[in-house]
């Protein structure tokens, strides 16, 4: 049974979402939902098998709340910057040396930066130790990098239980 339904709860959720999205309980929609509910978990079972080493789940919830708050605040800040005189904007590319090493933690850090208006993650170095970020407006690039590391990466280190060793760099 585990081979056909490797993640039965996910299959049930997919079926339910399919029926909700189609707003129909017809036999055809139920059958298609069942097919999708079985096929999708089978198709992504290897990705779902990756163990996420979350050491502090409540810290993850606090992190999500922090990111949502920062997204809302940053929208207002960026709107003020964009609607103001454009000559006042000082964009920079920043190189952020990464302390986190787990691929999920790196992905969450880069996604957090991109989700927050005014910054976007551009590139991860080949060795996975540096994340290049474009900031729309930065008066002090070194402080900006330190702020991102303190506000987000430090929390991810706590969530994933990694050790902290890193320095701050800027790319002009």
N, C-alpha and C positions, 0 to 999 in steps of 0.2 A: 504494500500500500504506500510505503514511503517513496517508492520509485515513481509512482503515478502522481501522488500528491505530496511533494517534498515539503510544502508549506501550506497546510490545509487552511489556516486562518487567512493567509494572504489570498488564497483561491476564493474563499468565501467573501472577502472584502472586495476583490475584483469583480466577482459576480454581482454583488450588491451595488457597487458603483456603476457598473454597466447598465443595470436595470434602472437606476436613478437617472443616469444621463439620458437614457432613451425614453424615460417616462412611460414605460410599457411593461406589462407582465405577459405579453403574448408568448406562445410556445417557441416561436422563432427567436425572440430576443433572449429568452431563458436559455435556449440551446446554445446560442452564440456566446452568451455570458459564461456558460459552463465551459465551453471550448476555450475561451480566453482565460478563464480562471484556472484551467489545467495547463494550458500551453505556456503562458507567460512565466509562471514560477519554474516550469521545467527549463525554459529558455535561459533564465537568469539565475539558475540554481548555483552556479559557480560563484557568481558575484555575491549572492546572498550567503554563501558559506564563509566569506571573509569575516573573521572575528574582529569586532570593534573593541579595542581594549579600553573601554570607558571605566575609569576607576572611581569617579565621583559623579553619579548620574544627576544629583541635585545641583551640582555645580554647572552641569550642562544646561539644565533648565534655567538657572540664573543667567548663564551666558546668552541663551536665546532671548531672554527678556532684555538684557543689556543691548544686544544687537538690534532688536526691534525698536527700542527707545532711541538708539543712535541713528537709525535710519530715518525716523521721524524728525529728529532735531536737525540732522544733516540736510534734509530736504529744504528746510527753512533757511539754513545758512547758505546753501548753494543757490537758492532762488534769490536771496539778497545779493550774493556775489555776481550772479549772471545778470540780474536786472540793474545792477549798478554800473558804473563806468568800467568797460572792459579793459581799459588800460591799467586798472588796478590789479588785475589778475596776474599772478606770478606762478605759472605751472612749472612743475619739476618732475623729473624721473628720479625715483628713490630706489636704492638697492637695500633691501631689508635682509640682513643675515638671519637665517632661520635657526632657532634652537630646537623646535619640534622636528621630529624626523619621521614619524609615522605618516604614511600617505594620506590617511583620513584627516589627521590633524593639519597637515599642510593644505589639503583641499578646503577644509573648513576655514582656515586662516585666510587663504586667498579669496574664497567666496565671500567671507565677511567683509573684506576690504572692497570687493567689487560691488557688493550689495549696498554699501554705505555711499550715498551720493557724494561726488567730488573726488573719489578715488577709484581706480580700476587696476586690478592685477593684470600685468602684461605678459610676464614670462617667468618661468621657473628655470634656474640655471641647470645645466646638464648634471651636475653633481647633487642637485636637490637641496643645496645649502643657502641659496639666495633667491629671493623673490623680488622681481622688478615691478614697481608700482608707479603709475602716473597719478600725480595729485594735481587737481585743477588750480589750486591756490595754496601756496606754501611760502610763508615768510622765513621760517627756520626749518630747513629740511632735516637737520639732525634731530631737532626736537619732535618733528612730525614722525620720524621713524621710531624714536624712543617711545612716543605716545602710543603708536600702533602695537609695539611690542609689549608695552606695559598693560594696555587696555585689553588687548585680545590674546596675544600669544601667551602671556603669563597665565591667563585663565585656561587656555588649551593645554598648557603644560600640566596644570593641576588636574584637569579633567582626564587626560590620558596618562598621567603619572610619569612624565619624562623629566630628565634632569635639565638644568638650566646652565648653559655656557654660551655666550655670544657677545659680539660687539656691534656697534652701530656704524653704518657707512652711508654716504650720500653719493649719488651719481649726478654730476652737473647737467 
